[in-house]
C-alpha cells in the first residue's frame, strides 16, 4: 500500500517539476516570440551559393503553433507556408526553396534581431518591415 502511495507522490512531484520547467522555457521564449510575432512582417535578405534575393515573411500564431507565411520576391515570385519550430534562442523553418533555415535571436540588434543560415550555405537576415 505504501509503495502505491509513494508511486503516486513521485508521479505528482515529477509532473510538478516538468510543469515548472515548461513554464520557465515558455518565459525564456517570451521576448523572442513577442518580437517574432509583433510586426506586420519581416523583410528577409538572403545570399548563398546559388545567388541572393529578398523574401517577405509574416509569422502567425495558430492555436499552439507558429506558422511562417513566406513570399519570395526575387529572383522569382513564390509563396509558401510552413510550420516554425521555436527553441530557446532561435527559430527554425523551411523556406520556399531553402530547407532548414535557423535564425538566432539577438535582442541587442533591433535593426535585424533574427540572423542565421541554412545547411545549404545561405545566410539570412530579417529586418522589420
N, C-alpha and C positions, 0 to 999 in steps of 0.2 A: 504494500500500500504506500509506504513512504517513498519507494522508487518511482511510482507513478506521479506522486506529488512533486518530487524532485524534478522529474522529466518535464512536467508542466511549467514549473518555475523556471527551469533552464530555457525552455522554448520562449516563454514570455520575456525573459531577460534578453535573449538574442534578438527577438523582434523589436524590442525597445532600442537596442544598440543599432540595428540595421536602420530603423526609422530615423534615429539621430544622425547617423552617417549620411543618409539620403537627404535629410533636411540641410545638413552642412554643405553637401555637394550642390544642392539647389541654390543655397545662399551664395556660394562661391561663383556660380554662373550668373547670378542676378545682374550685375553691372554689364557683363559681356552680352548677355541675352537682351537686356534692355537696349543697349547700343545697336545690336544687330537688327532689332525689330523697330526701332524708334523713328526711322526716317521714311521718306517716301520711296526709298530705294537707294541703290548704290551704283556708281559707275565703276566698273572693273577694267583696269588696264592690264593686259597680259601680253607676255612675249616669251618665245621659246624657239626650239629648233626649226619649227615649221612656219615661223613668222610671228606677227603681232596683231592685236586687234583690241576692240572695245566691246564690252558687254554691259548691259544693264541688268541688275538683279534686285528683286524685291523678295525679302524674307517674310513669311507669314506664319503665324501660329494657327494650326488647325487641330483643335482639341488638344491632345497631348503630344502632338508632333510639330516640327517646324519644316516648312516646305520652301524651296527656292524656286521662284518663277524667273527664268533666265531668258533674256533676249539678246542674242548675239547680233551686234550691229554691223561690225566689219571683221573680217573681209566679206562675209556673206550674211544674209538675213535668215536667222534660225531662231526658233523659240522652243523651249522645253521646260519641264518642271521635274524637280527631283526632291527626295527626302534629304534632310540635313541631319547629320549626327553632331550633337552638341557635347563637347567634352569640357573639362575644367577650364582650360585656357585657349581652346581652339574650336573651330567648326570644320566639318568635312562634308563634302558633297561631290557629285559628279556634274561636271559642266556638260554642255550640249555635245562638245567634241573632245573634252579633256577629262577623263575619269580620275577620281581620287584626289581632288583639289583639297588641300588642307591649309586653312588660314589661321594664323596665330593672332590673338587679340593683344594689342598694346594700348592700354588706356592713356598712356602718356603721349600718344600721337593722334591728336584729334583730326588731323587732315586725312590720314589714312590708317585708321585703327586696326584694320584687318589686312595682313600681308602673309604671303606664303607661296606655295607652289604645288606642283603635281609630280607624280612619278615619271611622267613623260618629259620632264625638264622645263616646264613652263612656270614662269614667275607671275604671280598675281598680286595686285594691289587694289583694294577697294577704297573709293572716296565717296563721301556722302553726296547725293545729288542736290 
